[in-house]
């Protein structure tokens, strides 16, 4: 089944918050209801975006450069993937979007908020996710989860604890400013509890 327009749902939170597990769960739940679903991520989502992702996660750079590359990848992602899918009635589930830039580049790395605002207004004026799910948990627990995964950390995952404290605060401030779009989830809860909260948030929208 396809809606006249798809829905754009983003998953946000600091590294180790458990987004990937819940994206997969929601994908399965939506498909079971007959929806067509596209899963994607940022930075990434396109051939160009994945190349920029590799640079962003590995190469040290000035925060302004970092932000511009993030938005360059996002513009391509929107034009080539997100906007066509939504127009075709597909539900798009994205691991991160512009809120992550505010959290990591503005909150974490100290980018001037006005610069991020200007890039957002240029790249996607008037466009925002239909629903943003913010997975909130203390950075100490998030760091323990990342370490337990055994994966080699990228340059963001190697940041100090205070970076993630600032990123978390920026996320929560963003959610406070846009309560209709955001649902803040306690990411310390068991996966089943979080999944139920996500389904409840979607049910509130009466989209299904």
C-alpha positions as CSV (number, residue, x, y, z in Angstrom):
1,X,0.0,0.0,0.0
2,X,1.2,3.5,-0.8
3,X,0.1,6.8,0.7
4,X,-0.3,9.8,-1.5
5,X,2.9,11.0,0.1
6,X,5.3,9.0,2.1
7,X,6.4,9.8,5.7
8,X,9.9,10.9,6.7
9,X,11.0,9.6,10.1
10,X,14.4,10.3,11.4
11,X,16.3,8.6,14.2
12,X,18.7,10.7,16.3
13,X,20.9,10.4,19.3
14,X,24.6,10.1,20.2
15,X,26.6,7.1,19.2
16,X,25.6,4.0,21.1
17,X,22.0,5.0,21.6
18,X,20.6,1.9,19.8
19,X,19.1,3.6,16.7
20,X,20.0,0.8,14.3
21,X,18.1,-1.9,16.2
22,X,14.9,0.2,16.3
23,X,15.2,1.3,12.6
24,X,15.2,-2.4,11.7
25,X,12.2,-3.1,14.0
26,X,10.1,-0.2,12.6
27,X,11.0,-1.2,9.0
28,X,9.6,-4.7,9.7
29,X,6.5,-3.3,11.5
30,X,5.7,-0.9,8.6
31,X,6.2,-3.6,5.9
32,X,3.8,-5.9,7.9
33,X,1.2,-3.1,7.5
34,X,1.7,-3.0,3.8
35,X,3.9,0.2,3.6
36,X,6.8,0.5,1.3
37,X,9.9,1.5,3.2
38,X,13.3,2.9,2.4
39,X,16.1,2.8,5.0
40,X,19.0,5.2,4.6
41,X,21.6,7.1,6.7
42,X,23.5,10.4,7.0
43,X,26.1,11.2,6.1
44,X,25.6,8.8,3.2
45,X,22.6,7.5,1.4
46,X,24.0,8.0,-2.1
47,X,27.3,7.1,-3.9
48,X,28.6,10.6,-3.4
49,X,27.3,10.7,0.2
50,X,29.1,7.5,1.1
51,X,32.4,8.9,-0.2
52,X,31.9,12.1,1.8
53,X,31.0,10.0,4.8
54,X,34.3,8.2,4.6
55,X,36.1,11.5,4.7
56,X,34.0,12.9,7.5
57,X,34.4,10.0,9.7
58,X,38.2,9.6,9.2
59,X,39.8,12.9,8.3
60,X,40.4,15.7,10.7
61,X,39.1,19.0,9.4
62,X,37.9,22.5,10.4
63,X,34.4,22.5,11.8
64,X,33.2,24.9,9.0
65,X,34.5,22.4,6.4
66,X,32.8,19.6,8.3
67,X,29.4,21.3,8.3
68,X,29.6,22.2,4.6
69,X,30.5,18.6,3.7
70,X,27.6,17.3,5.8
71,X,25.1,19.6,4.0
72,X,26.6,18.8,0.6
73,X,26.0,15.1,1.3
74,X,22.5,16.0,2.5
75,X,21.6,18.0,-0.6
76,X,22.5,15.1,-2.8
77,X,20.6,12.7,-0.4
78,X,17.5,14.8,-0.6
79,X,17.6,15.3,-4.4
80,X,18.5,11.7,-5.3
81,X,16.8,9.6,-2.6
82,X,14.5,11.2,0.0
83,X,12.4,13.6,-2.1
84,X,11.7,11.1,-4.9
85,X,10.8,8.3,-2.4
86,X,8.4,10.5,-0.4
87,X,6.7,11.7,-3.7
88,X,6.2,8.1,-4.6
89,X,4.5,7.3,-1.3
90,X,7.4,5.5,0.3
91,X,8.1,5.8,4.0
92,X,11.7,6.9,4.5
93,X,13.6,5.9,7.7
94,X,16.8,7.8,8.1
95,X,19.6,7.3,10.6
96,X,20.3,11.0,11.3
97,X,19.4,14.2,9.4
98,X,20.0,17.9,10.1
99,X,19.3,17.6,13.9
100,X,22.6,15.6,14.0
101,X,24.5,18.6,12.5
102,X,23.1,20.8,15.3
103,X,24.1,18.3,17.9
104,X,27.5,17.3,16.7
105,X,28.8,20.3,14.8
106,X,27.1,23.2,16.7
107,X,26.8,21.5,20.1
108,X,29.9,19.3,20.0
109,X,32.4,21.2,17.9
110,X,31.2,24.8,18.5
111,X,30.0,25.7,15.0
112,X,28.2,29.0,15.0
113,X,24.5,28.2,15.1
114,X,23.8,31.0,12.5
115,X,26.0,29.2,10.0
116,X,24.1,26.0,10.5
117,X,20.8,27.8,10.2
118,X,22.0,29.4,6.9
119,X,23.0,26.0,5.4
120,X,19.7,24.5,6.5
121,X,17.8,27.3,4.9
122,X,19.7,26.9,1.6
123,X,19.7,23.1,1.4
124,X,16.1,22.3,2.5
125,X,14.1,25.4,3.2
126,X,10.8,24.6,4.8
127,X,11.4,20.9,4.8
128,X,11.7,18.9,8.0
129,X,11.1,15.3,9.1
130,X,7.5,14.3,9.8
131,X,8.7,12.7,13.0
132,X,12.0,12.7,14.8
133,X,12.8,10.0,17.3
134,X,15.5,11.1,19.8
135,X,17.2,8.3,21.6
136,X,18.4,9.9,24.8
137,X,20.9,8.3,27.2
138,X,23.9,9.3,29.3
139,X,27.1,9.6,27.4
140,X,28.9,7.2,29.8
141,X,26.5,4.4,29.0
142,X,26.6,5.2,25.3
143,X,30.5,5.0,25.4
144,X,30.3,1.7,27.1
145,X,28.0,0.3,24.4
146,X,30.3,1.5,21.6
147,X,33.3,-0.1,23.3
148,X,31.4,-3.3,23.8
149,X,30.6,-3.5,20.1
150,X,34.2,-4.2,19.3
151,X,34.1,-2.0,16.2
152,X,37.0,0.4,15.4
153,X,35.7,3.8,16.5
154,X,35.5,6.6,14.0
155,X,36.8,10.1,14.7
156,X,33.5,11.2,16.2
157,X,33.3,8.1,18.5
158,X,36.8,8.9,19.7
159,X,35.7,12.3,21.0
160,X,36.0,13.0,24.8
161,X,33.0,12.7,27.1
162,X,32.4,16.4,27.3
163,X,31.8,16.5,23.5
164,X,28.9,14.0,23.9
165,X,27.5,15.9,26.9
166,X,27.3,19.0,24.7
167,X,25.9,17.1,21.8
168,X,23.2,15.5,24.0
169,X,22.3,18.9,25.4
170,X,22.0,20.3,21.9
171,X,19.7,17.5,20.9
172,X,17.5,18.0,23.9
173,X,17.3,21.8,23.3
174,X,16.3,21.1,19.7
175,X,13.6,18.8,21.0
176,X,12.4,21.4,23.5
177,X,12.0,23.9,20.7
178,X,10.0,21.6,18.4
179,X,7.9,19.3,20.6
180,X,5.4,18.5,17.9
181,X,8.1,16.9,15.7
182,X,10.2,15.2,18.3
183,X,9.6,12.3,20.6
184,X,12.3,11.9,23.2
185,X,12.8,8.2,24.1
186,X,14.6,6.8,27.1
187,X,17.3,4.8,25.4
188,X,18.2,3.0,28.6
189,X,15.0,1.0,28.4
190,X,14.8,-2.5,27.0
191,X,14.5,-2.7,23.2
192,X,10.9,-4.0,23.4
193,X,9.8,-1.0,25.6
194,X,11.4,1.4,23.1
195,X,9.8,-0.3,20.1
196,X,6.4,0.0,21.8
197,X,7.0,3.7,22.4
198,X,7.9,4.3,18.8
199,X,4.7,2.5,17.6
200,X,2.7,4.6,20.0
201,X,4.3,7.8,18.7
202,X,3.3,6.8,15.1
203,X,-0.2,5.8,16.2
204,X,-0.6,9.3,17.7
205,X,-0.1,10.7,14.2
206,X,-2.9,8.6,12.8
207,X,-0.9,7.7,9.7
208,X,-1.6,4.0,9.6
